[in-house]
Amino acid sequence: MRVVSDADVLIHLSKLEKLSLLKSLYNEVAIPEYVKAEILIKGNAELQKAFDSFLKVLATTKDKADDIAKRHNIHVGEAHVKVLGEKLNAALFLSNERKVRKAAKEEGFAVSGTIGIILKAVKAGLIEKSEAEALLGKMKTKDFRIHPDILQEAINAIKKI
């Protein structure tokens, strides 16, 4: 399965020290050079290791990304991900941002975010339910900007798995 990601999912999983879930679930995740530049500003060692392992960085065209950003009113970095997704005929688009997810769905992509990755990891037996609940608990901090109701829905979903 070809997977593309924007920066926020990678950053969130890195903060949770669970970036490895992406490798376990998908083997390889493609990102545009633009997103790599955004991420490297953070100076995160785990993200740097991921670039040496399973994150595949590819070039995209600025003009096309700028057009998509304007058309969907999204950040240009996220538009670069969409360009890359089209180029690779990706099956899955990773993003946490509501506007970006909506735009990706409108373009025919399946969409998942950090919470979806955690739920899928539980279903795949990569992490225990209790660990997943603890990860979601960590996401209640201001660093993650996710509505508490969404986190509670995810916790309830984990209990049903």
Secondary structure as the mmCIF struct_conf table of DSSP 4:
data_model
#
loop_
_struct_conf.conf_type_id
_struct_conf.id
_struct_conf.beg_label_comp_id
_struct_conf.beg_label_asym_id
_struct_conf.beg_label_seq_id
_struct_conf.end_label_comp_id
_struct_conf.end_label_asym_id
_struct_conf.end_label_seq_id
STRN STRN1 VAL A 3 SER A 5
HELX_RH_AL_P HELX_RH_AL_P1 ALA A 7 LYS A 15
TURN_TY1_P TURN_TY1_P1 LEU A 16 GLU A 17
TURN_TY1_P TURN_TY1_P2 LEU A 19 LEU A 19
HELX_RH_AL_P HELX_RH_AL_P2 SER A 20 TYR A 26
BEND BEND1 ASN A 27 ASN A 27
STRN STRN2 VAL A 29 PRO A 32
HELX_RH_AL_P HELX_RH_AL_P3 GLU A 33 LEU A 40
TURN_TY1_P TURN_TY1_P3 ILE A 41 LYS A 42
HELX_RH_AL_P HELX_RH_AL_P4 ALA A 45 PHE A 51
TURN_TY1_P TURN_TY1_P4 ASP A 52 PHE A 54
STRN STRN3 LEU A 55 LEU A 58
HELX_RH_AL_P HELX_RH_AL_P5 LYS A 62 HIS A 72
TURN_TY1_P TURN_TY1_P5 ASN A 73 ASN A 73
HELX_RH_AL_P HELX_RH_AL_P6 VAL A 76 LEU A 88
TURN_TY1_P TURN_TY1_P6 ASN A 89 ASN A 89
BEND BEND2 ALA A 91 ALA A 91
STRN STRN4 LEU A 92 LEU A 94
HELX_RH_AL_P HELX_RH_AL_P7 ARG A 98 GLU A 106
TURN_TY1_P TURN_TY1_P7 GLU A 107 GLY A 108
STRN STRN5 ALA A 110 SER A 112
HELX_RH_AL_P HELX_RH_AL_P8 THR A 114 LYS A 123
TURN_TY1_P TURN_TY1_P8 ALA A 124 GLY A 125
BEND BEND3 LEU A 126 ILE A 127
HELX_RH_AL_P HELX_RH_AL_P9 LYS A 129 LYS A 138
TURN_TY1_P TURN_TY1_P9 MET A 139 LYS A 140
BEND BEND4 THR A 141 THR A 141
TURN_TY1_P TURN_TY1_P10 LYS A 142 PHE A 144
HELX_RH_AL_P HELX_RH_AL_P10 PRO A 148 LYS A 160
#
